[in-house]
Amino acid sequence: MDANMEFQSDTQTLLGKKEKVYIDTETGEKIYAEQITKRAYGQKQFWKIYLMDFLHILGLADSKQIDVLIYILQNTEQANNTFVGTYKKIAKEANVSEPTIAKIMKKLQENHFIIKVQNGVWQVSPNIMMKGSEHKKSLLLNYYDDSMESSEKDSN
């Protein structure tokens, strides 16, 4: 490790500063700048699924529930944990009846796996599944928690 590098264990980040000299090729002028290097280690760009939470959500899962859950997992937008799918579309794609989809989606909402944003648009809980860094997780959690509060107010 470079002597100018410092590892911060709480954030799993390596920080370093180094003076750099750049030469303007037209004028020959020397330009002095401080280069800052930051490398984050550990959790970075991955799908994270918390098995115990899934088992809790599924309860005594039958294969239709698993088919729907897999469909949601495969079609969740990684940038913002949004899943877009009407009951009709999910039923067709996962080969499950619409009444069964309605029951499964209700169960997923009751167990805080998803929040209904609007018809056909769902927010998947970053507490249970997300792709990205811890910083992204905290941003998504703030959005998810705000959405959950809004949906609870709407249902009361």
PELIN-V230108 format. One record per pair of residues at least 24 apart in sequence whose C-alpha atoms are under 7 Angstrom apart, sorted by sequence separation. I is the first residue (numbers start at 1). J is the second residue. D is the distance in Angstrom with one decimal. If there is no record, write none. Layout:
BEGIN
I	J	D
I	J	D
END
This chain:
BEGIN
14	38	5.6
15	39	6.6
13	38	6.8
14	39	5.0
13	39	5.6
14	40	6.3
68	94	5.8
13	40	4.3
67	94	6.0
12	40	5.9
13	41	5.9
12	41	5.3
12	42	6.5
64	96	6.5
86	119	6.9
115	148	6.4
86	120	4.2
85	120	4.7
84	120	5.5
85	121	6.3
84	121	4.6
83	121	6.0
84	122	6.2
65	104	6.5
83	122	5.0
82	122	5.7
83	123	6.2
82	123	4.7
83	124	6.9
81	123	5.9
82	124	6.1
81	124	5.4
81	130	6.6
57	108	6.7
78	130	7.0
78	131	5.8
57	111	5.9
80	140	6.9
53	128	6.4
50	128	5.5
49	128	5.8
50	129	6.9
49	129	4.8
48	129	5.5
47	129	7.0
48	130	5.6
47	130	5.6
48	131	6.2
47	131	4.2
46	131	4.9
45	131	5.8
46	132	5.6
45	132	4.0
44	132	5.6
45	133	5.9
44	133	4.8
43	133	5.6
43	134	6.8
END
